[in-house]
Amino acid sequence: MKTEMGELIVGAYLKQIEECDFVEYNVRTRGGGLKGLNELDVVGLNFVTNTAYLCEVTTHLLGALYVDNRSTVEKIKTKHENQKYYALNYLTSFQNIRYMFWSPYVPVGYITKGLAEVTDLELIINKEYTNRINEMRLLAKKTTNDTGNDFFRALQILEHLK
């Protein structure tokens, strides 16, 4: 499965800012079957801090929406349950698990209120998403080495234009 640009953005953040040792995209549960159909968009592992990051990424530029507001909240909650299942079954050696939902634009109202009720899901949406991109821009301006992430490399090029 092709890695999407939104996933590369999150992977760059995990690698460059959270200093993950390992970042993988479109991770599926081992063994296949029905459980294997549920993918995790981005998984990052930081072995120094013993932290695993499980990230759902939705890059709908006109707003995160699946069918309608209620369906959108339910779908994201279901994806979060899949994150927790994966952590419980495959990441038991990690002391810290961070569950994240990343989206550049989520309409404020029903969806944001519904997602705010999910207490262990970090919402990297709207202004917070922009803040994370700006963190990477500052780092990109200070560095020139190729990190292997196409998005971060593009940021470096843009930040070093003369």
C-alpha positions in Angstrom: 0.0 0.0 0.0 1.3 3.4 -1.0 2.3 5.8 1.9 0.3 9.0 1.6 1.7 12.5 2.1 -0.2 13.0 5.4 1.4 9.8 6.7 4.9 11.0 5.7 4.3 14.2 7.6 3.4 12.3 10.8 6.4 10.0 10.2 8.7 12.9 9.8 7.4 14.4 13.1 7.9 11.2 14.9 11.4 10.7 13.6 12.7 14.3 13.8 10.9 15.7 16.8 10.0 12.7 18.9 13.3 11.0 18.0 11.7 7.7 17.1 14.3 5.0 16.2 11.8 3.2 14.0 8.8 4.5 12.0 6.6 2.2 9.9 3.6 3.0 7.7 0.3 1.1 7.1 1.0 -1.5 9.8 -1.4 -4.5 9.9 -2.0 -7.0 12.6 0.1 -10.2 12.2 -1.6 -13.3 10.8 -4.0 -11.6 8.4 -7.6 -12.5 8.5 -10.2 -9.9 9.5 -8.0 -8.4 12.2 -5.4 -7.9 9.5 -7.7 -5.6 7.6 -7.4 -2.9 10.3 -4.3 -0.9 9.5 -2.4 1.6 11.7 -1.4 4.5 9.5 1.9 5.3 11.3 3.7 3.6 14.2 6.8 5.1 15.8 9.0 3.5 18.4 11.4 5.4 20.6 13.6 2.8 22.4 15.3 5.4 24.6 12.1 6.7 26.2 10.4 3.3 25.8 7.5 5.0 24.0 5.3 3.7 21.2 3.3 6.1 19.0 0.2 4.8 17.2 -1.2 7.4 14.8 -4.3 7.6 12.7 -3.9 10.1 9.9 -6.7 11.8 7.9 -5.6 14.4 5.4 -8.9 15.7 4.0 -8.2 19.3 3.1 -11.9 20.2 3.1 -12.3 18.8 6.6 -12.2 15.3 8.2 -15.6 13.8 7.3 -16.7 10.3 6.6 -20.4 10.4 5.4 -21.6 12.6 8.2 -20.5 14.0 11.6 -21.8 11.1 13.7 -20.2 8.5 11.3 -16.9 10.4 11.4 -16.7 10.4 15.2 -17.7 6.7 15.3 -15.2 5.7 12.6 -12.3 7.5 14.4 -13.3 5.9 17.8 -13.3 2.5 16.1 -9.8 3.2 14.7 -8.7 4.2 18.2 -10.0 0.9 19.5 -7.9 -0.8 16.8 -4.9 1.2 18.1 -5.5 0.0 21.6 -5.9 -3.6 20.5 -2.6 -3.5 18.6 -0.8 -2.0 21.6 -2.3 -4.6 24.0 -1.3 -7.5 21.8 2.0 -6.4 20.2 3.6 -3.5 22.2 3.5 -4.9 25.8 7.2 -4.2 26.3 6.6 -0.4 25.9 6.0 1.5 29.1 4.5 4.5 27.3 1.9 4.3 24.6 0.7 7.5 22.9 -2.4 7.3 20.7 -2.7 10.1 18.2 -5.2 11.4 15.6 -3.7 13.8 13.0 -5.7 15.9 10.7 -4.9 19.4 9.3 -8.6 20.4 9.3 -11.4 19.2 11.5 -14.5 21.3 11.6 -15.1 22.7 15.1 -18.3 21.5 16.6 -19.9 18.1 16.7 -16.8 16.2 15.5 -14.3 18.0 17.8 -16.6 17.7 20.8 -17.1 14.0 20.1 -13.3 13.3 19.7 -12.5 15.4 22.8 -14.5 12.8 24.8 -11.9 10.1 23.9 -9.6 10.7 26.9 -6.5 8.8 25.8 -6.5 10.0 22.2 -4.2 13.0 21.5 -5.8 15.3 18.9 -3.2 16.8 16.6 -5.8 18.8 14.6 -6.3 22.3 13.2 -4.0 24.8 15.0 -2.1 22.0 16.8 -1.4 20.4 13.5 0.0 23.7 12.2 2.1 24.0 15.3 3.7 20.6 14.7 4.5 21.5 11.1 6.1 24.7 12.3 8.2 22.8 14.7 9.5 20.7 11.8 10.1 23.8 9.7 12.3 25.3 12.4 14.3 22.1 12.6 14.5 21.9 8.8 16.0 25.4 8.7 18.8 24.3 11.0 19.6 20.9 9.3 20.8 19.8 5.9 21.3 16.0 6.2 18.9 13.8 4.3 16.8 11.9 6.8 15.1 9.5 4.3 11.7 11.1 4.7 10.6 12.9 1.5 8.4 15.4 3.3 11.1 16.5 5.7 13.6 16.8 2.8 11.1 19.0 1.0 10.8 21.2 4.1 14.6 21.4 4.3 14.8 22.5 0.6 12.1 25.1 1.1 13.7 26.5 4.3 17.1 26.8 2.7 16.0 28.7 -0.4 18.1 31.7 -1.1 
